[in-house]
Amino acid sequence: MRYFVFAAEEPQPRCPLAVVRLDDDGTEQAFTRALRWVGSDDGLAGVGGELPPNVWEVSPEWAEVFLVDMVGEMRERRHGERRDRLFEGVWGHLGGGPRIDLSEGEARLVAREREDVEYRWFVPRPASPQFVARVGPDGVEERFTSELCWGPPPLLRLARLQEVPREQAMAGVRDLARRVRESWQQQLWSGQYDYFAWFSGGDVLDLTSARSLIRRRGSGGWDPEQVLAHSGEWVPTDQVAGHHRGRSGLGEPLAISPEEAERLEVVLRERHEQWRRAYGN
């Protein structure tokens, strides 16, 4: 299976005109702004290396990214809301990395409503930042600890737990991840820069949902910051400092290692390039 993106010439809507999939037998189908797959006769089966300027081939992973963006933007225009979580609780920020293999997930892209996995959420009582617990529909408990991952609870359970809303539990996860990573940044990570992944509501355990990458020279100071812009250049910013000064509503930074920053930079540069081709900016 091969996938092609057809970019639009008009500025609005910003999403592609269509994503076309080409089967091995030459059959074409297009996912259009009507949010459904329809038969297509764009003649891609006979195309060699030459494609029109507004068409290019993408990987299955990037095909899904554009499909998600089309669903999000067209739903917003149609219903007045942009849904970031579309099915099974696995979709993060629109434009982030794919979460479900395309061949399994594409038929469900246009589902009107899907519920997240029904976890119950717990925190220690009295309140403690040491861990957050969740219990799935099968009754299995997992805990998010200072190891910054979900795992089985200890055999000896001393903490008393109280059930809390998902939003409160997720706030505890973000806070624990932030504090542990700040400690690692100060004590374990060294290099020319401190690095931060910037999240605006996404899953802080998944770097592919980060919106941007920020670097700051020196450790623990207030040196000038730079953000990796869509142009591919590092440009001045004050996002991290502003967040520490109490500026709200813009998202939040998470300290990451130089190795994680290197991987995130590759992801973001590819994302920016794909976005420039699709949207012209």
C-alpha positions in Angstrom: 0.0 0.0 0.0 1.3 3.5 -1.0 0.0 6.8 0.2 -0.1 10.3 -1.4 -1.1 13.7 0.0 -2.9 16.2 -2.2 -2.3 19.7 -0.9 -4.8 22.5 -1.3 -4.1 25.9 -3.0 -6.6 27.9 -1.0 -5.6 29.1 2.5 -8.8 27.8 4.2 -9.4 25.1 5.2 -5.7 24.4 5.8 -5.9 20.6 5.8 -5.1 18.7 2.6 -7.7 18.2 -0.1 -7.3 14.4 0.2 -5.1 11.5 1.2 -5.0 8.8 -1.5 -4.1 5.2 -0.9 -2.9 3.1 -3.8 -3.2 -0.7 -3.4 -0.8 -3.2 -5.0 -3.4 -4.1 -7.6 -3.7 -0.4 -8.7 -6.9 0.3 -6.9 -7.1 3.9 -5.6 -9.2 5.3 -2.8 -9.2 8.9 -1.5 -10.0 10.1 2.0 -11.6 13.5 1.3 -12.8 16.5 3.3 -16.2 14.8 3.4 -14.4 12.5 5.9 -14.9 9.2 4.1 -13.1 6.9 1.7 -14.3 7.1 -1.9 -13.1 5.7 -5.2 -10.4 7.7 -6.9 -9.1 7.9 -10.5 -6.1 10.2 -10.0 -3.9 7.8 -12.1 -1.3 7.3 -9.5 -0.7 3.7 -10.5 1.1 4.8 -13.6 3.1 7.5 -12.0 6.9 7.0 -11.8 9.1 9.5 -10.1 7.2 12.6 -11.4 4.3 14.0 -9.4 2.3 17.2 -9.7 3.7 20.0 -7.5 0.8 19.7 -5.0 1.1 15.9 -4.6 3.8 13.9 -2.9 4.2 10.4 -1.5 4.3 9.8 2.3 4.9 6.9 4.6 1.9 5.2 6.3 2.7 6.9 9.5 2.6 10.4 7.9 -0.5 9.5 6.0 -2.2 8.9 9.3 -1.0 12.2 10.7 -2.6 14.1 7.8 -5.8 12.0 8.1 -6.0 13.0 11.8 -5.6 16.6 10.9 -8.3 16.5 8.2 -10.7 14.9 10.7 -9.9 17.5 13.3 -10.2 20.5 11.1 -13.3 19.5 9.2 -15.1 18.4 12.4 -14.3 21.8 13.9 -15.7 23.6 10.8 -18.8 21.4 10.8 -19.5 21.1 14.5 -17.7 24.0 16.1 -15.2 21.8 18.1 -11.9 20.3 17.4 -11.6 16.8 18.9 -8.1 15.8 19.9 -9.1 12.4 21.2 -11.0 10.5 18.6 -11.0 6.9 19.5 -10.0 4.4 22.2 -8.1 7.0 24.2 -5.0 6.8 22.1 -5.0 10.0 20.0 -3.0 12.8 21.3 -2.4 16.2 19.8 -3.4 16.6 16.2 -0.2 16.7 14.2 1.7 14.5 16.7 3.0 11.1 15.9 0.6 8.3 14.9 -0.7 6.1 17.7 -2.5 3.2 15.8 -1.3 1.4 12.7 -3.1 2.9 9.7 -4.4 -0.4 8.3 -6.2 -1.1 11.6 -7.2 2.5 12.5 -8.3 4.2 9.3 -11.8 2.7 9.2 -12.5 4.2 12.6 -11.3 7.8 11.8 -14.8 9.0 11.1 -16.5 7.5 14.2 -18.6 10.2 15.8 -17.9 9.2 19.4 -15.5 6.8 21.0 -14.9 6.5 24.7 -11.4 6.3 26.4 -10.4 3.1 28.2 -12.3 3.3 31.4 -9.6 3.5 34.1 -10.3 4.4 37.7 -7.7 6.7 39.1 -6.3 6.8 42.6 -3.7 8.8 44.6 -2.3 8.1 48.1 -4.1 9.5 51.1 -3.0 11.7 52.7 -1.9 13.4 49.5 1.6 12.4 48.4 3.5 13.0 45.2 5.1 9.6 45.3 2.9 7.8 42.8 -0.4 7.7 40.9 -2.4 4.5 40.5 -4.9 3.4 37.9 -7.2 0.3 37.7 -8.4 -1.0 34.4 -11.7 -2.7 33.5 -10.0 -6.0 34.2 -9.2 -5.0 37.8 -5.4 -4.8 37.2 -3.7 -2.0 39.1 -0.7 -0.1 37.7 1.3 2.6 39.4 3.2 5.6 37.9 6.3 6.2 40.1 9.5 8.1 40.1 10.8 5.6 37.5 8.4 7.6 35.1 6.6 4.6 33.8 3.5 2.5 34.6 4.2 -0.7 36.3 2.7 -3.2 38.8 2.2 -2.1 42.4 4.5 -3.4 45.2 3.6 -6.7 46.9 3.4 -4.9 50.2 0.9 -2.0 49.9 1.1 0.4 52.8 -0.5 3.5 51.2 -4.2 4.2 51.6 -5.7 5.3 48.3 -8.5 7.6 47.4 -10.2 7.7 44.1 -9.9 11.0 42.1 -11.0 12.3 38.7 -8.8 11.5 35.7 -7.8 15.2 35.4 -6.5 15.3 38.9 -4.6 12.0 38.4 -3.0 13.3 35.2 -2.0 16.5 36.9 -0.2 14.3 39.5 1.6 12.4 36.7 2.7 15.6 35.0 3.9 17.0 38.4 5.9 13.9 39.2 7.5 13.7 35.8 8.4 17.4 36.0 10.1 17.2 39.4 12.0 14.0 38.7 13.2 15.2 35.3 14.3 18.6 36.8 16.4 16.6 39.4 17.9 14.5 36.6 18.7 17.6 34.6 20.6 19.2 37.5 22.4 16.0 38.7 22.8 13.6 35.8 22.6 15.4 32.4 25.5 17.6 31.2 26.2 19.4 28.0 26.3 22.8 26.3 22.5 23.2 26.7 19.6 22.3 28.9 16.7 21.0 26.8 13.0 21.1 27.3 10.1 19.6 25.4 7.1 21.9 25.3 3.6 20.3 25.8 0.2 22.0 25.5 -2.0 19.3 26.9 -0.4 16.2 25.4 0.9 13.1 27.0 4.1 14.0 28.8 5.3 10.4 28.6 5.3 10.5 24.8 7.8 12.9 23.2 6.1 12.7 19.9 3.2 14.7 21.3 5.5 17.6 22.2 4.7 20.8 20.3 8.2 22.2 20.3 11.8 21.9 21.5 13.6 24.5 23.6 17.2 24.8 24.6 18.9 27.0 27.2 22.6 27.5 27.6 23.9 26.6 31.1 22.2 24.7 33.9 19.6 26.0 36.2 20.1 29.7 35.3 18.1 32.3 33.4 20.1 32.4 30.3 18.4 33.3 27.0 16.3 30.5 25.5 15.9 29.4 21.9 13.1 27.4 20.3 13.3 25.3 17.2 11.1 27.2 14.7 9.2 25.9 11.8 11.8 27.4 9.6 14.4 25.0 11.0 16.3 27.8 12.8 16.8 28.3 16.5 15.1 31.6 17.5 14.8 33.5 20.8 11.9 32.7 23.2 11.0 33.0 26.8 8.5 30.2 27.2 10.3 28.3 30.0 11.1 31.5 32.0 7.6 32.7 31.4 6.1 29.5 32.7 8.3 29.7 35.9 7.1 33.3 36.4 3.5 32.1 36.4 2.4 32.8 32.9 -0.5 30.4 32.2 -2.4 29.1 29.3 0.5 28.5 27.0 1.4 24.9 27.9 4.2 23.6 30.0 7.9 22.6 29.7 9.4 19.2 30.6 13.2 18.8 31.1 14.6 16.2 28.7 18.1 14.7 28.2 20.4 15.7 25.3 19.8 12.3 23.7 16.0 12.8 23.9 16.4 16.3 22.5 18.3 14.9 19.6 15.6 12.4 18.8 12.8 15.0 19.2 14.6 17.5 16.9 14.6 14.9 14.1 10.8 14.3 14.7 10.0 18.0 14.7 12.1 18.9 11.6 10.3 16.1 9.7 7.0 17.3 11.0 7.8 20.9 10.0 8.8 19.9 6.5 5.7 17.9 6.0 3.6 20.8 7.3 5.3 23.2 4.9 4.6 21.0 2.0 0.9 20.6 3.0 0.1 24.1 4.2 2.8 26.3 2.8 4.1 27.5 6.1 
